[in-house]
């Protein structure tokens, strides 16, 4: 018996609460022997728990990938004049892009009655949302009011230059002048958009209201602002160009 106890002592370190000398072995001795296995099992479990916690903390610290932000900078047509908020052009365009597999947020930067001068004046404020892309759809009110095409040209030029300087990729959307201002005015105004698109190497959708203007089934009672069917047609025309812009940026990156 003495020989076996001596061997046990040499085989592992003394227990922190040793048995009194001469005490017989029994359940308590067996408990001591089991504690070594328990401690080893606890150590392995603690490593697994700590590893899992570290992984959770790492995942929590990793920022989520945000949706691509598109600023729709425009006037009442963009703002959704006369329509419920959920029927506005930016909302419907965002829905279409998401359906087509793009993770985007389209910011409604439309202000009813805005001219190119108004859009330029609030551009820095609009860029506070940090968009990566912009759809510039201004000029309708300039043309309706017969404002100088040369000034509209300057304003749109500055808008595109500011977007370019901010690293925002732009799609330029054109507008056409009404015929009542005369042929010269119409020619000068309509020439603004293709010229600026070429200057800044941005895609151009020539006429925002293509297929919608002057068609009663696509317009509200005023004959100027699109109804939900008109918005849907604009989205149908506009979405492929926006998607091409997004895909082009993805390839470039």
N, C-alpha and C positions, 0 to 999 in steps of 0.2 A: 504493500500500500504506500509506504514511504517512497519507494522507487518511482511509482507512477505519478505521484504528486510532484516529485522533483522534475520529472520529464515535462509535465504540464506547465510548470513555471518557466522552464527554459523555452518552451514552444511559443508562448505569447506573453506580452507584458502583463504585469500584475493588474488585476481589476482595481478600479479606483476605490471600491469599497470591499476589501478582502474579507474572507471569512475569518472569524477568530480561530486561533490555533486549536487544533484538535476537534473542530466541529465536523460532524459527519456530512458527507455529500448527500444531497437530496434535491428537492424541487428548486431550491434557490440556486444551487450550483448549476443545475441545468439551465436556469434562467440566465445566469451569467454567460454561459456558453452561447445561448441564443442571441444575446445582445450584440455580439460581434457581427453576426449575420444581419441583424436588424440595422445596425449602424451603416454597414456597407450598402444595404438596399436603400436606406434613406439617402445616402450620398449620391447614388446613381439617380434616384428620383429627383433630388434637388437639382442636379445638373440638367435634367430634361426640362424641369419647370423653368429654371433660369434661362435656358436656351430659348424656350417658347416666348418668355417675356421679352427677351432681347429682340426676337424677330418681330413681335408686335410693336415694340417701340420704334424699330426701324421702319416698319410699314407706315406707322402713324406720322413719322417725321418726313416721309417722302411726299412731296406735294402732288396733288391730283392734276392730271393733264386737263387744262381748261379748254372749253369750246372755243373755236375760232370766232372772233368777233368781227362782224361786218357792219360798218356805219352806213345807213341809208340816208344820205344828205339830200334833202329835197324840200318841196313846198307842200301844198295841200293834197296833191295826188299821193305823195308819200305818206303824209300825216294820216290820211284816211278820212278826209273831210266828208261829213254826212253819213258815215258808216259806223257801225258798232266797232269798238276797239279790236275785237277778234277778227274783223274782216279787213283790217288795214293791210296795205301792200307788204310792209315788212313782216307782219305776222304770217301771212300766207306764203311769202317767199321762204321764210324760215322753215315752215312746215314742209314745203316741197323739197328743200335741200336735205332736211333730215330724212324724209322718205327715201331720197336717193342715196342715203348713206353718209352724209356729211354732218359732222358734229359741229354745229354752228349756232351762233346767237346773232340775230339781225337786230341792230339797234335802230329804233325809229327816230331818225334825226330830221323829220319833216316838220315844217312850220307853215301853217296856212298863210297865204299872202306873201310869202318870202320871195325876194328877188335874188339874183346872183350876188348883189351887194350885201343883202342880209345873210346869205349863206356864208360869205367870206367873213363877215363881222363876228359870227358865232362859231367859226370853225375851231379855234383853239379850245373853246369850251367843250365842243363836241368831241375833240380828241382826248379829253379827260377820261373817256371810257376806254382808252388804249386799244382802239380797233387795229386789226392787222390788215383789214381791207376796207374799201369805201366804194359805194355806188353814188356817183355825183349826178343828180337829176334835177338840175336847176335851169331856169331860163324861161319857163312858161309865162310867168308874170311880167318879166321884162318885155316879152313879145306882145302880150295882151295890152300892155300900157304904152307900147310904142317907144320904149326907152332906147337910147342910143346903142346900137349893136356893138360899137367900138368899146363902150364901157362894160358891156356884158362880157366881151372878149377878154378885157383886162381882168375882170373879177374872176372868171373861170380859170384864166391862166394862173392867177395867184393861188387859187384853191388847189389846183393840181401841183403847183410848185411846193406848196406847204405840205401836202400829203407826201410827195416824193421825199422831201427833206425829213419827214417824220418816219420814213420807211414803210408807209402805208401804200399797199398796192391798190390801184384805182380802176374802176370801170366807169367810163364816161357815157352818160345817157343823153342823147340829143333831144331837142325840141324844134318844132318848125313854126315859123312866123305865120300869122294869119294874112290872108291876101289883101285885107282892107287897108294895110299900110303902104301898099304899092310894091311894084316889082323890085325896085332897087333895095328897099328895106328888107324884103323877103330874101333876096339873094345874099345880102351882107350878113343877115342874121343866121341863115341856114349854113353858111360857110364856116361859122365859128367852130363847130364841133369836130368835123373831120380834120380841120387844121390843127387844133389842140391835141387831138388823139395822136396824130402823127408826130407832133412836137415832143410829146411826153411818152410816146411809145406805149400807150395804154389801149385796151380794147374799147371799141365804140359800138353802142347800140344806137342806131341813127335817130329813132323817133320813139319816145316813151309810149305814145298813144297809138302806135301802129295797129290798125284794125279795130281800134276802139273809138277814135275821134269821129264825131258826126254820125255815129250809129246809135240810134235811140235804145236798142236792146242792151247796149253795154254801158249806158250812161244814166245818171240820176236825172231828175226833172230839170235841172239847170242846163243840161246839155254839155256841161264842161267837165264834171267830175265822174269818174267811173263808178258804177254800181258793183256789187259783188261779182257779177258775171264778167264785168270789164276788168276787175282786178285779177280774176282768174286767168283771163286771156293775157294780160300783161305778164303775169308770173310764167305762163307757158312760154312766152317769147323770151323772157329775161333769164330764166333759170339756166338754160344751157350755157349762156355766156358767163354767168357767175361761176358755174361749175367748172368751166374750162379755165377760168382764172384761178380757182382753188387748186385744181389739178396741176396747173403750170407752176404754181408756187411750191407744191409738194415735190415736184420733180426737181425744181431748182435747189431745194433744201436737201 
